[in-house]
Amino acid sequence: MKAPQLAQALFAVVAALAVYSFVSTARDSERRRVCMPLCAMRPNYAAQNRLAPDFDLPSIDGKRRRRSDYAGKVLILNFWTKSCPPCLEEMPSLAELAKILREHPGIELVSICTDDTAEEIRGTLQSVLGGQAPFPVLIDPDAKVVTGKYGTRMYPETWFIDGQGVIRARFDGVRDWASPLTVNFAETLKSANTCEIQFSGASPFGPLAGLCDEIGAAG
């Protein structure tokens, strides 16, 4: 091979390596961006292989709502009951989150209560929030949806479901939901680029699980 041809070949190789490095770095940066909220929040469960069961329940305002009514939107679904002190403890943060989400179209917060009547639920909300909840509250007195379809037995429990109806994360127990991290996580579920890390028992697993440790160390 003549010198000019060798130079061209070397240039092509160097250029290809530079492009590969750039693409690889960009991909890694995007992966970290979409995984950071998930890693930081450490859900009890996270995956992308389960569809959320549909439901049809009345709300305390007399309307009926289905899970499929929120198709195309990220749905934050919270399960609670008045006999659960942690549920009442986190209720103000859920109310604040609902107000924050008014500036984030495409993300909806809905709660399902297993108490008996709308009047009973409204009384609990009045006591805890000093008024009504700024998000839909559905009634499931026999827990046919909460326990029968979603398998929930301990409250509170909060699910994040993407626009295609895929369950992306479940959080067991009380949390402070009125934080930028909650909104950032919900926003990532609107993107085609999603975090592939899975969680079980609040621990990451799978080929990319180590990324959570890297993100934590960097943070």
C-alpha positions in Angstrom: 0.0 0.0 0.0 1.3 3.4 -1.0 1.9 6.1 1.5 -1.1 8.3 0.5 -3.4 5.2 0.6 -2.0 4.2 4.0 -2.5 7.7 5.4 -6.1 7.7 4.1 -6.7 4.3 5.7 -5.3 5.4 9.0 -7.4 8.6 8.9 -10.5 6.5 8.3 -9.7 4.3 11.3 -9.0 7.2 13.6 -12.2 9.0 12.4 -14.3 5.8 13.0 -12.8 5.4 16.5 -13.6 9.0 17.3 -17.2 8.6 16.1 -17.6 5.4 18.1 -16.2 7.1 21.2 -18.5 10.0 20.8 -21.6 7.8 20.3 -20.6 5.6 23.2 -20.1 8.6 25.5 -23.4 10.1 24.4 -25.2 6.8 25.0 -23.6 6.4 28.4 -24.5 10.0 29.4 -28.2 9.5 28.3 -28.3 6.2 30.2 -27.1 7.9 33.3 -29.6 10.7 32.9 -32.6 8.4 32.6 -31.4 6.0 35.4 -30.4 8.6 37.9 -33.9 9.2 39.4 -34.7 5.5 39.5 -31.4 4.7 41.2 -31.9 7.5 43.7 -35.4 6.6 44.6 -34.7 2.8 44.9 -38.2 1.4 44.4 -39.2 -1.9 45.9 -39.9 -3.1 42.4 -38.9 -1.9 39.0 -39.1 -3.6 35.6 -40.8 -3.3 32.2 -42.5 -6.6 31.7 -45.9 -6.2 33.4 -49.0 -4.4 32.2 -51.1 -2.7 34.8 -54.5 -4.3 35.3 -57.4 -2.1 34.2 -60.1 -1.1 36.6 -63.4 0.7 36.7 -64.1 2.5 40.0 -66.3 5.3 41.3 -64.6 8.4 42.6 -65.7 10.5 45.6 -67.0 13.1 43.2 -69.5 10.6 41.7 -67.6 10.0 38.4 -66.3 6.6 37.3 -62.7 6.2 36.2 -60.7 3.5 34.5 -57.0 3.0 34.4 -57.2 3.1 30.6 -58.6 6.6 30.8 -55.0 7.6 31.3 -53.5 5.9 28.3 -50.7 7.9 26.8 -50.0 9.5 30.2 -47.7 8.6 33.1 -50.0 7.5 35.9 -48.9 7.7 39.6 -51.3 5.4 41.4 -51.5 5.5 45.3 -53.3 3.0 47.5 -54.4 4.0 51.0 -56.9 3.6 53.8 -57.7 5.8 56.8 -56.7 3.1 59.3 -53.1 3.4 58.0 -51.2 6.2 59.9 -48.4 6.3 57.3 -51.0 6.8 54.6 -52.3 9.9 56.3 -48.7 11.0 57.1 -47.8 11.1 53.4 -51.1 12.6 52.2 -50.0 16.2 52.4 -47.0 15.5 50.2 -49.2 13.8 47.7 -51.5 16.8 47.6 -48.4 19.0 47.1 -47.2 16.7 44.3 -50.6 17.0 42.6 -50.2 20.8 42.6 -46.7 20.6 41.2 -47.9 18.2 38.4 -50.2 20.9 37.1 -47.1 22.3 35.4 -46.2 18.9 33.9 -48.8 17.8 31.3 -48.8 14.1 30.7 -48.4 13.0 34.3 -51.4 12.2 36.4 -51.8 11.4 40.1 -54.7 9.2 41.2 -55.4 7.6 44.6 -57.6 4.6 45.4 -59.0 4.3 49.0 -60.4 1.1 50.4 -62.6 2.8 52.9 -66.4 2.2 52.7 -68.0 5.4 51.5 -67.3 8.7 49.8 -68.5 10.6 52.9 -66.1 8.7 55.1 -63.2 9.4 52.7 -64.1 13.1 52.4 -64.1 13.4 56.2 -60.7 11.9 56.4 -59.3 14.2 53.7 -60.9 17.2 55.4 -59.1 16.2 58.7 -55.7 15.5 57.1 -55.6 18.2 54.4 -58.1 20.8 55.7 -60.1 20.3 52.5 -60.5 18.0 49.6 -57.7 16.3 47.7 -56.4 18.1 44.5 -56.4 14.7 42.7 -59.0 12.1 41.9 -59.8 9.7 44.8 -61.4 6.4 43.8 -63.3 4.1 46.1 -62.6 0.4 46.3 -64.3 -0.8 49.6 -63.8 -4.5 48.9 -60.2 -4.0 47.7 -61.1 -5.9 44.5 -58.7 -3.7 42.6 -56.1 -2.8 45.2 -55.7 -6.4 46.5 -57.5 -8.5 43.9 -55.8 -7.0 40.8 -52.7 -5.3 42.2 -51.9 -7.6 45.1 -51.5 -4.9 47.6 -52.0 -5.9 51.3 -49.8 -3.3 53.1 -50.4 0.4 52.8 -49.5 2.9 51.5 -48.3 1.7 48.2 -47.5 3.8 45.1 -47.2 2.6 41.5 -45.7 4.4 38.5 -47.3 3.3 35.2 -46.1 4.6 31.8 -48.2 5.8 28.9 -48.4 2.3 27.4 -49.8 0.9 30.6 -46.5 -0.8 31.7 -45.8 -0.9 35.4 -42.4 0.7 35.8 -42.0 0.9 39.6 -43.7 0.2 42.9 -42.9 1.9 46.2 -43.9 0.3 49.5 -44.5 2.5 52.5 -44.5 6.3 53.2 -42.5 8.7 51.1 -42.2 12.5 50.8 -43.5 12.7 47.2 -43.3 16.5 46.9 -39.8 16.5 45.6 -38.1 17.3 42.2 -36.8 13.7 42.2 -40.4 12.3 42.0 -41.2 14.6 39.0 -37.9 13.8 37.3 -38.6 10.1 37.6 -42.1 10.5 36.2 -40.7 12.6 33.3 -38.2 9.9 32.3 -41.2 7.5 31.9 -42.4 9.7 29.0 -39.3 9.2 27.0 -38.6 6.5 24.5 -35.1 6.1 26.1 -35.8 4.3 29.4 -33.7 2.9 32.2 -33.2 -0.8 31.9 -32.2 -1.4 35.5 -34.5 -3.6 37.4 -35.2 -3.6 41.2 -36.4 -6.2 43.6 -36.7 -5.5 47.3 -35.2 -2.0 46.7 -32.0 -3.6 45.3 -31.0 -3.2 41.7 -30.2 -6.3 39.6 -29.3 -7.2 36.0 -26.5 -6.3 33.7 -26.7 -2.6 34.4 -27.2 -2.8 38.2 -23.7 -1.5 38.9 -24.7 1.8 37.3 -26.7 2.7 40.4 -23.5 2.4 42.5 -21.6 4.5 39.9 -24.3 7.2 39.9 -24.4 7.2 43.7 -20.6 7.5 44.0 -20.6 10.3 41.4 -23.4 12.1 43.3 
